[in-house]
Amino acid sequence: MAHLISLCFPKEKLTPFPLTKGSLLLQSSFVGYSLGENWTLFVAKARLDWPSLYPLLGSLKALTPKPYVLYLDDLPRAGKETLMGLSQAFILRDGEIFIPNFKANVDLSKKEIPLKWTLASQAVYSFYLLAPYRFYSLGELQRVLGLSRANIGLQNQVLLGLGLLEQSGLHTGAKWARISDKRSYLETGLSRLLDPRVQTLYLPKGTLKGTGQGVEASLSHWTNLNCGSEGYCLNEKDPRITSEILRMDQGAKLLDSTEVISLFAHGPYFMKEGYLNPFDVFACYHEDPDERVQAELAQLKEQILKS
């Protein structure tokens, strides 16, 4: 718990907050703390199911004039969606964090970001950049991305905490848009792209042949490859459909005659007009020393900025 609290509130001192004014049920369910001058923290003593927790929210609010954070063992999907709709901050033991309008003075580098940057973050980030610039509701995002509202709400907080989103409205009526400076949005997001690799397979050399055609052909093929199969791999910068490779044993590493196949995640929310998301391309190639690759990436960035 202490690690998660320090990530979100690195400069706030944690002091006891007595719950003597609360009911016996509250006192038996929570331990209270003051987080500096601006927040109150309520830590659940044991796992609370959602039907038991929900009626206590108003009573907790009555105990403190400050906004409060709930620290819980877990929450069902319905509970997360309800708390997010109420803009009620919570932290779960597994590391999931939701703090509305998070503006704490912390280092938002990739390692210190107070909310997880995941493949879902990348999907939501991609949507805001590639879709027409305007404010979108959770419902609109859900229809396009295919993710749960709770997950999208969490990813919105990731991007909001990084200064990449603007928010309009509160609670269930809130909507979000990317910052108006598209170039700044793109460059800030690219610096935090995670490697989208999901697994690595080891195959005998020569298992796959006949598709390598150089850097330019590989990169252009990758960015225009239609996503009609189960997955894709990148083998020496050469993408190919992996419907059969996915069924092979990923643990069979063959020492001196091994071909390494890296599999990359994709799904409906990683596509742009039916093609593989270009941000997967950036994640694969951004450290490639080949100047031709970097020139191709620069051109791809400009195409995205003009779209």
N, C-alpha and C positions, 0 to 999 in steps of 0.2 A: 504493500500500500504506500509506504513512504516514498518509494521510487516514483510511482505514478504521480503522487501529489507534488513532489519536487519538480517533475517535468513541467507540470502545468502552472505551478505557483512557486517558482524558484526563490523568490525573495520574501515570501510570506511566512511569518512565524506561526507555528501551530500551538495553540493553547487550549486548555479544557474549556468547554462551554456547558455548564450544568443544565440538565433538562428538568429541574425541579418544578418548573411551571407547567410542564406537560403532564399528560395523563400517565397512569401507571403502565398502560400499554406502550406508550411512546418510550418511557424510561426502560422498559424491559426489551424493547426492540432496537434502540439506537444508542450510540455514544456520540456526544456532540463536541465539536471543536470550533474555535474561531480561527479563521485563516486571515491573519492580518486585520486590516480595518474594513475590508470590502466584502468578505465572504464568510459564510458559515458552512461547516462540513458536518454531515450526519452519516455516521458509519453504522451499517446494519450489524448487529451482534451475531446474527445467524442468517441463513438463507430465508428470504421472504418470498412467498409466491405472489404473483401479481394481484390477485383479488384481495389479498391481505394488505398489500402495500398501498394500493391506489387510494383507499379512504384516508390514509394517514398523511397524504401530501398537504392538505389544507392545514392540518394541525401543526405540521412542521413549519409551515410558512408563518403561522401565527406566533411562533416562538422567537423569531428574529426579524428585524426590519431589513436585514441585508439579504441579497440573493444567496441561495444555499446550493450546495453540491451534495448529491447522494453517492455514497460509496456502497456498492452492492456486490454480492457474489455473482449474480447473473440476472438476466431479464429476458422474458420471451419477446418475440418479434412485436406482438401487439403492445407490450409495455414500452419498448423502445420508441415505437411510432407515436404513442400517446405522449410520452415525455418530450420528444422532439417537437411535437405539435404545440406543446405548452411552453416551449423554450426552457424546459427544466433541465439544468445541468446534471449529468451523472457520470460516474466512473465505474467500470466493471473490473472485477479482479483479473480477468484475462487480458486487460490492457485496452479495451474499447473505451473511448472517451468522447463525450459530447458536452461541449461548453459553448453556448450561444455567444456570438459576437466576441470570440476570444481575442483579446488584445494585450495579453500579458507581455511584458518586456523579456522575451526569451530568445535564445539563438535558434532560428528556424532553419538551421542547416539540415541536410538529409538525416543525420544521425540524431539530432535533437528535436526534430519536429514533434510536437506534443500529440499529434494524431497520426495514425499509421498511413503512409503513402503506399498503396497497394495497386494491384492490377485494376481494381475497381476505381481507385482514384484516377488512374491513367485513362480509364474509359470515360469518366465524367469530365475530366480535363479536356479530352479530345473532343467531346461533344460541344462544349462551350466554344472552342476555337473554330470548329468546322461548321457549326450551325449558324444561321443568321443571328446577328447581334441584337439581343433583346432580353427581357427578363422572363424566366421560365419557372413554372410551378413544379412541385414534386410530381404531380400527376402527369404533366407533359413529359418530364424526364423519364418517368417510369415506363410510359408507353413506348418511348424510343429505345431506351437502354435495356429493358428487360430485367433490371435489378429491383430489389425490394425498396420501398420508400425509406425504410430505416437505413439501409445501406447507402442509398443516394444522399439522404440527409447527413449521414456521417461523412461522406466524401465531400459534400458541400462545406462542412466545417473544416476539413483538411485544407481545402483550397482557400476558404475565407481566412483561415489562420495564416496562410502564406501570403495574404494580400492579393490574391488572384481573382477574387470575386467581389461583386457588389451585391448587397442585399436590399430588397424593397419590401416593406411590410413586416409584420410580426406573426408569430404563432402559426396557425394553420394556413393563414393567408400569405405567408412569406413567398417571395420569388427571388431568383438569383440570375445574375448575368456576369459574364467575365468583365474584367476591367477594360475600359474603352481603348487603351493603348494595346493594340493587337500584337505588335512586335515585342513589347515588354512582356506580355502574357506568354507568348511563345518561348522566348529566351529563358524566362524564369522557370517555366515548366520543364523545358528540355534539360536544364541543369539538375533536375531532380528525377529524371526518368530512371526507373529501376530496370534492370535487365529482366525482360519478360520470360526468360527461360524457365520452363517448368520441370524438365527432366533431361538427363543425358543418357543416350544409348551407346553401347560399344559393339560394333559389328566387325566381321572380318573385312579386311581391305579388299576392294574390288566388288563388294556386294552391290554397290550402286555405281553405274557407269554412264558416260555418254551425254552429260548435260552441262558440263562446265564450259563456258564460252568467254571467260575473261571478266574483269571487274565491271565494265560498263554494261555488258549483257546481263550479268547477274543482278546488278542493282536495279536496272530498269525492269527486269523480269519480276523481281521481288515486289516492286511498287505497283505492278499492274496485274499481279496474279489473282485470279478470281477465287474467292473463298467458297468453293463448293464441296469441300471434303471435310474430314474429321479434324485435320490438323496440318501443320507445316513444320518442316525442319530446315535448318541452315547447315549445310555441309560444305566447308571451304567456300563460304559466301555464295553457295548455290542452293536456292530453295527448290523443294520438290514436294509433291503430295506424299503424305506418310500414312495413308490408311492401312498399309500392310506393315510398315515399320512399327506402328503403335502396338502391334500384337507380338512383337519380338521381345525377348528377355532382356531387360535393361541391365541386369546384373552380370551378364556374360562378358566380362572384360577380357579380351585376348591380347596378351602382352605385346609381342613384337609385330603383330599383324592386325593392329586395331585401327578401325576407322571410327572417329567420334562424331556422333550425330546429336546436335542440340535441338530439342523440341521447344517451340515457342507457343504460348497460349494465344488463342483468338476466339472470337465468338461474335454474335450479332452486334454487340456493343463495341467491337473493335473495328468495325467496317466503315468505310466511307464510300457510298454509292456502290456497294457490292464488292469492294476491293479491300485488301488487307490494309489496316491502319498504318499510315506512314510513320507514326510514332514508334511502332515496333522496329521500323527500319532505322530510325535514329538511334534507338537503344542498342541495336546490333552493330552499327557502323561508326558511332561517334568517336571512338578511339582508334579507328583504323588509320595507320600512318600514310596510306596511299593518297597522294594529292588529288588523283582523279576521283576517288571516292568522296573526298571532302568537297570537291567542286560540285559533284552530283548532289550532295546533301545540301549545300548552299543554294543550289538552284531549286531543290525541292522545297526548302524553307520559303523562298521567294514566291513560289507558286501557291503555297498555302496562305501566305500573307495577302496575296492578290485575290484569293477566292472569296 
